[in-house]
Amino acid sequence: MRLAWAQRLSAIVFMAAFIVHVHWVDGASPASHHVTLLLAIVVSGVVHAATGLFVVVTDYEARPRFVRALAPFLAAAAGGAIVAAGPRVAATDASGPTPGHLPGAPCAACHEGTEGRHGSVSLEEHAAASVGCETCHDVVDGRRPLLARSWPIETSPCVQCHEDAWGGFMPSAPGAAASAGPAASVGEGVRPLGLGAAQLCAARVITAKEADAALSRLEPVTFDLRSSDRERFLDGKTRMRLGAVTYEGTLALELAWDDPTDDPGDRVDLMTLAEVDVPHFARLGCVDTCHLGDATPHRMSPGEAASLFVVDVARARELRVTEAGIAELSSAAGRASGTLTREPTGWRAKLTVPLPPARDPSGGVTLGVSVFDGLPKAHALRPAPISVRLDCAGP
Amino acid sequence: MRPPLRIGRADFYLRRASGLVLVAFFAAYLVLLAREGRGIWLGDVGRSAGWAGRALELTLVALLTYHACSGLAQWALERLAPARHHTLAFVLSVALSAAAALAHLPSLYGWP
């Protein structure tokens, strides 16, 4: 009977903690809430599962009484063992960044093997900007990456330096116009849009063959991609030329950008977004919205630099163009294809992608574009989204 | 301990089967939490793994809801006694689990 009560009580605790954690606690909540609820979930879940399995296996009466008497203790011991062997977390001082990788910081004692990088995040550069481990993690035992800390965008340490990213997909963000730099130069069928975003007209043609010819005749829209790396990208920028046409439900794009050196890992990433204002971004910030994977080495293959792990942007779609072809990093309907070719002073990518079903309010497609130079990667991105209109007459 | 009525037996086996599936999933969750520190539901499987992930997450929500409702119904039936109430408990559990799964569907497409 006590076993049944342990099973039922643990079920109630589990469900209550689970529902509260899923629906009312998120990345912006205090770490103590996460810790308390996760512990309740783990302990009650283990007790409930253990007692339930015991009931299923023994059918209550199939074993001697002393086995039943031992069951709650065994279940509690199992739960305790898992909790003890599992991660230990606690809240740290949330008053501001604590540079964990500066000399003398305790984190570096166990994480020397990161060789200065944490996923695709450079630790040296972040430490120099007083951004350390505790800026993003509430970890105290130094064994496992736990509890990525959410920063509302207003106080996010990311945008102190990456103000370009703030404007990249958030045209409604204050300051986006100023950070976006000059609008795209105006060519045929192209005009600047508010807040520094470029608007590109994708001319409509009939066939794939015509698309190739049309792209070579079009005057592309030209704009700068900005980077915080002023060594790999001269003056912290590179020039991109982008042209687009549509045919038979397909968007054909030609992108060319300056890159004097041919390095392994050079590539372009293109993201199509159904909406430029991402839900929850203001509350959760850069990391929890999109960039959780940037600092997660175990998700990457050797030599690969994952640039994005889409967590909450359910309809986002990212294409990666390398010499090996095009890979889609998130789910999407249809397949993309294309090539990346080396030119004397840079790269040229030609790709076709099925038109995304999700459109922006004007019926067009919103693009984000960034290019990568070498490994470890340095990247430059267009500091404002590119709106592609799909209703333009052919060239 | 097997209930005598057919509907009660269906509930009995469905609760146990859903419990076993949930135990397997919970074990995977614990392993993931311990090894990688990732969160609930295998790190938002429904939002990052396409239609298969969404189907998996909705199935898990439905199973969890059924399992919980069925357990609560069992507790109530022990006090109300009449065996025919198994039918009502079973129907309510199935309806609630389907409703819970459908209620979570929009969130998997980014709708708050």
Boltz contact constraints between the chains, C-beta under 6 A:
constraints:
  - contact:
      token1: [A, 11]
      token2: [B, 71]
      max_distance: 6.0
  - contact:
      token1: [A, 15]
      token2: [B, 68]
      max_distance: 6.0
  - contact:
      token1: [A, 45]
      token2: [B, 26]
      max_distance: 6.0
  - contact:
      token1: [A, 49]
      token2: [B, 23]
      max_distance: 6.0
  - contact:
      token1: [A, 52]
      token2: [B, 19]
      max_distance: 6.0
  - contact:
      token1: [A, 56]
      token2: [B, 16]
      max_distance: 6.0
  - contact:
      token1: [A, 59]
      token2: [B, 1]
      max_distance: 6.0
  - contact:
      token1: [A, 60]
      token2: [B, 1]
      max_distance: 6.0
  - contact:
      token1: [A, 82]
      token2: [B, 30]
      max_distance: 6.0
  - contact:
      token1: [A, 86]
      token2: [B, 34]
      max_distance: 6.0
  - contact:
      token1: [A, 87]
      token2: [B, 37]
      max_distance: 6.0
  - contact:
      token1: [A, 144]
      token2: [B, 37]
      max_distance: 6.0
  - contact:
      token1: [A, 145]
      token2: [B, 37]
      max_distance: 6.0
  - contact:
      token1: [A, 146]
      token2: [B, 37]
      max_distance: 6.0
  - contact:
      token1: [A, 279]
      token2: [B, 110]
      max_distance: 6.0
  - contact:
      token1: [A, 314]
      token2: [B, 47]
      max_distance: 6.0
  - contact:
      token1: [A, 314]
      token2: [B, 109]
      max_distance: 6.0
  - contact:
      token1: [A, 314]
      token2: [B, 110]
      max_distance: 6.0
  - contact:
      token1: [A, 315]
      token2: [B, 110]
      max_distance: 6.0
  - contact:
      token1: [A, 331]
      token2: [B, 50]
      max_distance: 6.0
